[in-house]
């Protein structure tokens, strides 16, 4: 499925940063904010909890760490693309000549 973002993805610290909601909803997740700075992603087979500006998150009850923590930019929660895709059992490939990211299952 193609994913269309309302905020342009960008590179930061060698990571492709994307708006969380667009990508998570494409993967069938419900995205909720249950308290200030806390984001919950829920789908039938996985539950992820993360916090703004904190690299530590939990996925399926297992604590993990991101290279770049989620943050707010222009009113959108930005996360590293590879992180969210791989948590949903997808593979991420980058085509350098066209600057295109491919996500596949």
JOMOCOR-V33960 format. One record per pair of residues at least 4 apart in sequence whose C-alpha atoms are under 6 Angstrom apart, sorted by the first residue. I is the first residue (numbers start at 1). GAP is how many residues later the second one is. Records with the same first field share a line. If there is no record, write none. Layout:
BEGIN
I->GAP ; GAP
END
This chain:
BEGIN
9->8 ; 9
10->6 ; 7
11->4 ; 5 ; 6
15->65
16->64 ; 65
17->61 ; 62 ; 63 ; 64
18->60 ; 61 ; 63
19->58 ; 59
20->4 ; 57 ; 58 ; 59
21->4
24->5
25->4
29->12 ; 13 ; 14
30->11 ; 12
31->9 ; 10
32->7 ; 8
33->5 ; 6
37->14 ; 15
38->12 ; 13
39->10 ; 11 ; 12
40->8 ; 9
41->6 ; 7
42->5
46->14
47->12 ; 13
48->10 ; 11
49->8 ; 9
50->7
52->18 ; 19
53->16 ; 17 ; 18
54->15
55->10 ; 11 ; 14
56->8 ; 9
57->6 ; 7
58->4 ; 5 ; 6
70->8 ; 9
71->6 ; 7
72->4 ; 5
82->4
85->5
86->4
90->14 ; 15
91->12 ; 13
92->10 ; 11
93->8 ; 9
94->6 ; 7
95->4 ; 5
END
